[in-house]
Amino acid sequence: MELLRNIYESSVSGPQGEVWFELFGKYIQFGVEEEATLEYVKACAEYLNALPEATIKDLCEASIRYCNGFLADIGEPLKSFDNYKSVLSLIYPSTLIIPEPEYGDEPVIWMELNCEWEQEHGMQWVVRNNEVLYVGGFNGTDPVSYTHLTLPTNRE
C-alpha cells in the first residue's frame, strides 16, 4: 500500500493528494496549510498510521463523549457502543490537514471527519505527541493553538 498517492501541487497552497489511513482501511484526502513541505506531509502521514492503541482508544472514547453530548443537546437518544472502536463505524474521515510545522518537524494529526450524529459540521480530531488535544465539532482551528485536551464546553 502506498502511503501517499495522487500528489499534485495546488495553485492555492502546497501539495495535495491522498494518504492511506490504516485505522479505516482507506485513502483519504490530504491538504497542506501554509508552507509545509512534502517531507512534513510524509511525517504526518506516517504518524497517522503509527498511533499507539492507547491514543486510538482516547480518540474513540472522546468521539463517543462528543457523540452522546451532541445527541443529548438536540434531544435525541444516546448511542451505546459494544467497545470503544465501535464508534468508528459512525465516523468517516475526510481530510488530513497538514499545518505549517510549528514545533520543528514534530508531526501532528489535524483531521476533518464526517460523522452520523453531526452531519452539518462534522468533527475534528487534533493529536500531537500521542496526546488527544481536541475532539469535537469541526472549527478549523489550527492545532498549534491546542496545548491540552479541549472538549466543547457543553460536553463532559
Summary of the structure (lengths in Angstrom):
residues: 156
radius of gyration: 15.3
end to end distance: 38.6
largest distance: 45.5
contacts: 451
relative contact order: 0.16
helix: 27%
strand: 31%
